[in-house]
Amino acid sequence: GTYHRVLGEDGYTFKRQIEGFAATVLEGVPQYGADINDGIATVRALVAISHSVAYGGRVRLAEVAGDVIAPELEDSLMHAPLAVAAH
């Protein structure tokens, strides 16, 4: 195998994402990497995880809706109707 060291400038992932986004907006180049659908899927997963923790049980990604539940709200939600998938 061959070992390749990442150059310092190429190691800044966030900087590279911003540069790519700017190039898409300013120059019309195709979007590279994550797009809006990836962002939506990520937020949906965060919502599902928070609901699973707050209510207990499994939550289906395709069916989850609502906000991410903050830990400080969990106590008030423990008496709310369950929104988890039965398995």
Phi, psi and chi 1 to 4 in degrees:
 res  aa     phi    psi   chi1   chi2   chi3   chi4
   1 GLY       -  159.8      -      -      -      -
   2 THR  -114.6  137.6  -56.2      -      -      -
   3 TYR  -100.2  128.1  173.4   77.8      -      -
   4 HIS  -119.9  127.4  -64.3  -79.2      -      -
   5 ARG   -90.5  132.3 -176.4  178.4  175.8  149.0
   6 VAL   -70.3  133.0  176.5      -      -      -
   7 LEU   -66.8  147.8  -64.7  175.1      -      -
   8 GLY   -51.9  -46.4      -      -      -      -
   9 GLU   -65.9  -30.5  -78.6  -62.1  -51.3      -
  10 ASP   -82.9   -7.2  -69.3  -24.5      -      -
  11 GLY   -86.2   -5.6      -      -      -      -
  12 TYR   -93.9   87.8  -62.9  103.4      -      -
  13 THR   -58.4  -46.6  -55.5      -      -      -
  14 PHE   -63.9  -42.1 -177.6   69.0      -      -
  15 LYS   -60.9  -42.3  178.8 -177.2  173.4 -151.3
  16 ARG   -65.4  -37.0  -57.4  -75.4  -65.8  174.4
  17 GLN   -65.0  -43.7  -71.9  176.0  -25.5      -
  18 ILE   -64.2  -42.3  -65.2  -63.0      -      -
  19 GLU   -62.2  -42.2  -71.8  170.9  -12.0      -
  20 GLY   -64.6  -42.0      -      -      -      -
  21 PHE   -63.8  -43.8  178.5   70.1      -      -
  22 ALA   -61.7  -41.0      -      -      -      -
  23 ALA   -63.6  -37.0      -      -      -      -
  24 THR   -65.6  -45.5  -61.4      -      -      -
  25 VAL   -70.9  -47.6  172.1      -      -      -
  26 LEU   -83.9  -32.2  -61.2  173.0      -      -
  27 GLU  -115.3   -6.5  -59.2  165.5   18.8      -
  28 GLY    73.8   17.2      -      -      -      -
  29 VAL   -73.0  153.7  -61.1      -      -      -
  30 PRO   -60.1  145.8  -20.5   30.0      -      -
  31 GLN   -64.6  132.0  175.7   71.5   31.5      -
  32 TYR  -113.6  132.4  177.8   75.7      -      -
  33 GLY    89.8 -146.8      -      -      -      -
  34 ALA   -65.5  144.0      -      -      -      -
  35 ASP  -123.9 -170.0   61.3   13.1      -      -
  36 ILE   -60.8  -36.4 -173.1   69.6      -      -
  37 ASN   -65.7  -36.9  -66.2  -41.2      -      -
  38 ASP   -65.5  -39.2  -64.3  -40.6      -      -
  39 GLY   -64.0  -42.9      -      -      -      -
  40 ILE   -63.8  -42.5  -69.2  169.2      -      -
  41 ALA   -62.9  -37.8      -      -      -      -
  42 THR   -66.1  -45.1  -60.2      -      -      -
  43 VAL   -65.4  -40.0  171.7      -      -      -
  44 ARG   -60.1  -40.6 -176.4  179.1  -68.6  -83.7
  45 ALA   -66.0  -39.8      -      -      -      -
  46 LEU   -63.3  -41.0  -69.2  171.6      -      -
  47 VAL   -62.9  -46.1  170.0      -      -      -
  48 ALA   -62.1  -42.6      -      -      -      -
  49 ILE   -62.9  -46.5  -69.4  166.7      -      -
  50 SER   -64.7  -37.0   72.0      -      -      -
  51 HIS   -68.6  -39.2  -74.4 -148.3      -      -
  52 SER   -62.8  -42.5  178.5      -      -      -
  53 VAL   -67.3  -44.9  169.3      -      -      -
  54 ALA   -68.3  -41.7      -      -      -      -
  55 TYR  -100.2  -19.8  -60.1  120.3      -      -
  56 GLY    82.0  138.7      -      -      -      -
  57 GLY   101.8 -176.4      -      -      -      -
  58 ARG   -89.0  148.8  -65.1 -179.3 -177.6 -178.0
  59 VAL  -128.8  129.5  177.2      -      -      -
  60 ARG   -81.1  128.9  -64.8  174.7 -170.6 -105.4
  61 LEU   -58.2  -40.7  -74.5  174.9      -      -
  62 ALA   -68.7  -19.4      -      -      -      -
  63 GLU  -110.3   -7.7  -62.3  171.5    1.8      -
  64 VAL   -72.6  144.6   71.5      -      -      -
  65 ALA  -148.6  159.7      -      -      -      -
  66 GLY   108.8 -162.8      -      -      -      -
  67 ASP   -99.3  163.0  -62.1  -32.7      -      -
  68 VAL   -67.9  133.5  172.4      -      -      -
  69 ILE   -92.8  119.2  -60.5  172.2      -      -
  70 ALA   -75.3  146.7      -      -      -      -
  71 PRO   -54.7  -34.6  -24.7   32.0      -      -
  72 GLU   -69.3  -14.1   58.0  -89.0   10.1      -
  73 LEU   -95.7   -8.9  -61.1  176.5      -      -
  74 GLU   -58.1  -41.9  -74.9 -177.3   36.3      -
  75 ASP   -60.3  -40.8  -71.3  -23.3      -      -
  76 SER   -73.8  -18.0   63.8      -      -      -
  77 LEU   -93.6   -9.7  -65.8  171.3      -      -
  78 MET   -62.2  -21.3  -66.6  -49.5  -75.8      -
  79 HIS  -100.9    3.6  -56.8  -69.8      -      -
  80 ALA   -78.3  158.7      -      -      -      -
  81 PRO   -62.3  144.4   -6.0   10.1      -      -
  82 LEU   -69.4  139.7  -68.7 -179.7      -      -
  83 ALA  -123.4   38.1      -      -      -      -
  84 VAL  -113.1  156.9  -63.4      -      -      -
  85 ALA   -77.6  138.9      -      -      -      -
  86 ALA   -84.0  123.6      -      -      -      -
  87 HIS  -141.4      -  -77.5  -78.3      -      -
